[in-house]
Amino acid sequence: MTVGHGSPPPAEPEAPEVLELAGEFPAASRAQWRDLVAGVLRKAGRDELPEPVEEALRVPVATGVTVAPLYSAEDAGELPALAGVPGLPPFTRGARAGAAGVTAAGGADANVPASWDVRQRHTDPDVALTREAMAADLENGVSSLWLVLGEGAVPVESLADVLADVLLDLAPVTLSGGTPAAEAFLTLVEGRTDLAPGGCLGLDPLGLQSATGESQSLDGLADLARRAPDGWRTVVVDGTVFADAGASAVEELGCAVAAGVAYLRALTAQGLTVDEAFGQLEFRFSASADQFTTIAALRAARRLWNRVGEASGASPAARAMRQHAVTSSVMTTRHDPWVNMLRTTVACFAAGVGGADVVTVQPFDAALGLPDAFARRIARNTQTLLVEEGSLARVLDPAGGSWYVESLTEDLARAAWDWFTEIERAGGLAAGLSSGLVGDRIEAVWAQRLARLAHREEPITGVSEFPNPAEKLPVRKPLRPETASGPDRLPKVRAAARFEDLRDVVEATVPRPAVYLARIGPVARNTARATFAANLFQAGGLATPAGDGAAEFSTVGTTVACICGTDRDYAESAASLVAELRAAGATHVWLAGTADVAGVDGQIAPGCDALAAVRTVLDQLGTTTGVLG
């Protein structure tokens, strides 16, 4: 509109009201938070508290690395800025600055980062079944293949048959099988110039030494590198070998960097330039259900390798680590294997957020044997859902800037670098393996974790917590046999193994050993401890018939009972119930809780050694299982 002479000026528009969600609340300080935490801990019976008080709540996540219950800007300091930006040194935030992705309509979109490479592993020696499985994977979302060749796996001499239906100009392949597998593949594709980039010959002599205990030669790596197709890599630095032996993220990262340095020395000594040698390496790491440690470990690994590149004189572009993340074998369970779907989903999410270039999700039945078609389908669909439905690949380094993640990345990087330099001072990874330095360190780390597992401080759903005593396990074809071992071989471990081995033997015992749960007081009061006791004893394979008081004890065919109720009920009538149970034939009476009750032979409570409790009960029952050591 037009404003004439004498007309009042138009009114200024009112500024929109700014809504501050915390505006009506007083600012909270860390000191106030600490006072509240101290009050809660004192109510829980903690009279002596550390300074600062949050130190009492720190949780170990790796060797020498703990996480606090609260992080703020003062914890991270300048770390987010030091992490840089995606695609540039130190590559903490990712090796890619972003590449053209694909829109839902199928067209390229330069504003959408490309997805990671979805790679699935195949090891079935039945060539026809492997071909069928690979075809199903490639037709339903998998973008590259991982073939395990050799004894007990895909026969090397059958490689041409296995790959007969694979369009190698579209789907890259990564091999595991050493020099024989690499030679067979190079012979198969000799003269071809159209192979899809991103494949790897998969040579890893130091990983083989770790798995077998036998020294390996690094000779000939450069010759194979010169024969490799364009865009392919020759060497895999397999950190999962150390993780599968019980290493924490610190040992896995430190050993992987040490192996990478050894390969760099060998490749450059055999005539490759530094940049060429860096371009021949792909790193493989485990991804566990501890999502933040996985995220931080992948970020820390890139930072560590960039530091190696700086010291080696590599160009900035060559220093970007190519990462292949594989969901952890250590966390996989045989019992209640369906829960593995949840574990692998979290691990895959963490691998994607952590910036892995390639991700392999192990099928949920991997600990039972060779996966079936349904398990492979779930594994690949896990990635498809996260990428396509969850849009996880659309954001580069989504955890970047988080005070917690940046602090954890820093702590892991420093601890892993210290371990790497210790290996280097000992003469390198090969010498560290032969001398026992690496094996002893990993064994000590695993022993500490075993204690946490036994005490259920690190619970395993479906195994040490909430076991399903009526489950029927799926039947699968057996896995490939273990490789012949030497004296310095690193073992393969699983977190659930001790509970599962004990449970298998106990459940096969006839009659099945049992503990009678003697409920005391109203159901509303005894349910919590009765459930706790049932979970603990069932985790070791024991049956847990229950009844009110001692009335049904004589009908369940056992001589061990466990009283379950509240401390108030214990004070009123637990001593008399102990006498009733003994009169009914109980030779040993346990108590769920820590109350002082005369006549009980043992107690179970949160934080107790569950494995030791089950083994003691089996001894009291006179049951010999052969796995009680």
Secondary structure, DSSP 8 states (H G I E B T S, - for coil): ----TT--------------TTTTS----HHHHHHHHHHHHHHTT--S--SSGGGGG-EEEETTEEE-S---HHHHTTHHHHT--TTSTT-TT-S-S---EE-TTS-EETTS----EEEEEE--S-HHHHHHHHHHHHHTT--EEEEEBSTTSB-GGGHHHHTTT--TTTS-EEEESHHHHHHHHHHHTTT-----TT-EEEE-HHHHHHHH------TTHHHHHHHS-TT-EEEEEETHHHHTTT--HHHHHHHHHHHHHHHHHHHHHTT--HHHHHTTEEEEEEE-S-HHHHHHHHHHHHHHHHHHHHHHT--TGGG---EEEEE-STT--SSSGGGHHHHHHHHHHHHHHHT-SEEE---TTTTTSS--HHHHHHHHHHHHIIIIIS-GGGSS-TTTT-HHHHHHHHHHHHHHHHHHHHHHHTT-HHHHHHHTHHHHHHHHHHHHHHHHHHTTSS--BTTTBS--TT----------------TT------TTHHHHHHHHHHHTSSS--B-EEEE-S-HHHHHHHHHHHHHHHHHTT-B--EEETTTTGGGS--SEEEEES-HHHIIIIIHHHHHHHHHTT-SEEEEES----TT-SEEE-TTS-HHHHHHHHHHHHT---S---
